[in-house]
């Protein structure tokens, strides 16, 4: 297929850089437009990002001389751009929300990593293995906002919940409804962006608080597990989640220690492992380029998963699970791991875009 021309909003930040790294040689997408804050406007990309480039590759030569556009100057976007990835977080969330919808109103779909529109009722918040059907709310969004030219906004959820949502959903999909969850996350420092958490706070230390993460971890799953209604996503009310989110001195990889209580029947340990091993969903059925062949990988070793050893499973797009046991208070407990800057950020956004292309929402 002819590659789809795309742009990146917030291209100089860490998530924007990750998009640029991960999209190299993508079979469907080609970056032709980069946008950032006014202070980067008019600079070559290599100059704008010079001292902030934090990726394990050189700045791609094909993008090095691309002139950075002011993210708010939509009139100057390359006319060949068919959609944009949004990795921007303006100082005011309302401004981010409005700018994303301005692109949508111009007929440019926005696939966003920002938190600004996650709780906008008619915006799907996607983990494609779980709620791929939420893209069906897009026509409602377009009708609500008078968008008639194909534009829309779709977002991905916070990185803190990526590691446990898919294993929990796989059990629910198999008929084992979950009543309540206790989650403790051990989140990597890269989740704080660059330069992130001061070194003297993290070396020889664990920080038992991350602003806003616990609320996101407890509430965003309710929208993800919800259903598309006549005016927006109707949140799921059948599960209670209590989360404690901590920052640990790990570069990449968010881990979650999870305890689950089921509503009625309780699956055996062997049954749970079988469910996880066989779990597939629409991204695998469609053979999307960024879809992991095995969305959930279970490891029998008692000392796994570990961020350093397992975060890159399936090119960083798989959820790796281990230490599944019966629990003395709840029913079961396990440990799960995801790569926060791939699955939890740019890679998750790319998978969302692939789903939207495959389903005809992006032409």
Secondary structure in CASP SS format (residue, H / E / C, confidence):
PFRMAT SS
TARGET T0000
AUTHOR 0000-0000-0000
METHOD secondary structure of the structure
MODEL  1
X C 1.00
X C 1.00
X C 1.00
X E 1.00
X E 1.00
X E 1.00
X E 1.00
X E 1.00
X E 1.00
X C 1.00
X C 1.00
X C 1.00
X C 1.00
X H 1.00
X H 1.00
X H 1.00
X H 1.00
X H 1.00
X H 1.00
X H 1.00
X H 1.00
X H 1.00
X C 1.00
X C 1.00
X C 1.00
X C 1.00
X C 1.00
X C 1.00
X E 1.00
X E 1.00
X E 1.00
X E 1.00
X E 1.00
X E 1.00
X E 1.00
X E 1.00
X C 1.00
X H 1.00
X H 1.00
X H 1.00
X C 1.00
X C 1.00
X C 1.00
X E 1.00
X H 1.00
X H 1.00
X H 1.00
X H 1.00
X C 1.00
X H 1.00
X H 1.00
X H 1.00
X C 1.00
X C 1.00
X C 1.00
X C 1.00
X C 1.00
X C 1.00
X C 1.00
X C 1.00
X H 1.00
X H 1.00
X H 1.00
X H 1.00
X C 1.00
X C 1.00
X E 1.00
X C 1.00
X E 1.00
X E 1.00
X C 1.00
X C 1.00
X C 1.00
X H 1.00
X H 1.00
X H 1.00
X C 1.00
X C 1.00
X C 1.00
X C 1.00
X C 1.00
X C 1.00
X E 1.00
X E 1.00
X E 1.00
X E 1.00
X C 1.00
X C 1.00
X C 1.00
X C 1.00
X C 1.00
X C 1.00
X H 1.00
X H 1.00
X H 1.00
X H 1.00
X H 1.00
X H 1.00
X H 1.00
X H 1.00
X H 1.00
X H 1.00
X H 1.00
X H 1.00
X H 1.00
X C 1.00
X C 1.00
X C 1.00
X E 1.00
X E 1.00
X E 1.00
X E 1.00
X C 1.00
X C 1.00
X C 1.00
X C 1.00
X C 1.00
X C 1.00
X C 1.00
X C 1.00
X C 1.00
X C 1.00
X C 1.00
X C 1.00
X E 1.00
X E 1.00
X C 1.00
X H 1.00
X H 1.00
X H 1.00
X H 1.00
X H 1.00
X H 1.00
X H 1.00
X H 1.00
X H 1.00
X H 1.00
X H 1.00
X H 1.00
X H 1.00
X H 1.00
X H 1.00
X H 1.00
X H 1.00
X C 1.00
X C 1.00
X C 1.00
X C 1.00
X C 1.00
X C 1.00
X C 1.00
X C 1.00
X E 1.00
X E 1.00
X E 1.00
X E 1.00
X C 1.00
X C 1.00
X H 1.00
X H 1.00
X H 1.00
X H 1.00
X H 1.00
X H 1.00
X H 1.00
X H 1.00
X H 1.00
X H 1.00
X H 1.00
X H 1.00
X H 1.00
X H 1.00
X H 1.00
X C 1.00
X C 1.00
X C 1.00
X C 1.00
X E 1.00
X E 1.00
X E 1.00
X E 1.00
X E 1.00
X E 1.00
X E 1.00
X E 1.00
X E 1.00
X E 1.00
X C 1.00
X H 1.00
X H 1.00
X H 1.00
X H 1.00
X C 1.00
X C 1.00
X C 1.00
X C 1.00
X C 1.00
X C 1.00
X H 1.00
X H 1.00
X H 1.00
X H 1.00
X C 1.00
X C 1.00
X C 1.00
X E 1.00
X E 1.00
X C 1.00
X C 1.00
X C 1.00
X C 1.00
X C 1.00
X H 1.00
X H 1.00
X H 1.00
X H 1.00
X H 1.00
X H 1.00
X H 1.00
X H 1.00
X H 1.00
X H 1.00
X H 1.00
X H 1.00
X C 1.00
X C 1.00
X E 1.00
X E 1.00
X C 1.00
X C 1.00
X C 1.00
X C 1.00
X E 1.00
X E 1.00
X C 1.00
X C 1.00
X C 1.00
X C 1.00
X C 1.00
X E 1.00
X E 1.00
X E 1.00
X E 1.00
X E 1.00
X E 1.00
X E 1.00
X E 1.00
X E 1.00
X C 1.00
X C 1.00
X C 1.00
X C 1.00
X C 1.00
X E 1.00
X E 1.00
X E 1.00
X E 1.00
X E 1.00
X E 1.00
X E 1.00
X E 1.00
X E 1.00
X C 1.00
X C 1.00
X C 1.00
X C 1.00
X C 1.00
X C 1.00
X H 1.00
X H 1.00
X H 1.00
X H 1.00
X H 1.00
X H 1.00
X H 1.00
X H 1.00
X H 1.00
X H 1.00
X C 1.00
X C 1.00
X C 1.00
X H 1.00
X H 1.00
X H 1.00
X H 1.00
X C 1.00
X C 1.00
X C 1.00
X C 1.00
X C 1.00
X C 1.00
X C 1.00
X C 1.00
X C 1.00
X C 1.00
X E 1.00
X E 1.00
X E 1.00
X E 1.00
X C 1.00
X C 1.00
X C 1.00
X C 1.00
X C 1.00
X C 1.00
X C 1.00
X H 1.00
X H 1.00
X H 1.00
X H 1.00
X C 1.00
X C 1.00
X H 1.00
X H 1.00
X H 1.00
X H 1.00
X C 1.00
X C 1.00
X E 1.00
X E 1.00
X E 1.00
X E 1.00
X E 1.00
X E 1.00
X E 1.00
X E 1.00
X C 1.00
X C 1.00
X C 1.00
X C 1.00
X C 1.00
X E 1.00
X E 1.00
X E 1.00
X E 1.00
X E 1.00
X E 1.00
X E 1.00
X C 1.00
X C 1.00
X C 1.00
X H 1.00
X H 1.00
X H 1.00
X H 1.00
X H 1.00
X H 1.00
X H 1.00
X H 1.00
X H 1.00
X H 1.00
X H 1.00
X H 1.00
X H 1.00
X H 1.00
X H 1.00
X H 1.00
X H 1.00
X C 1.00
X C 1.00
X C 1.00
X C 1.00
X C 1.00
END
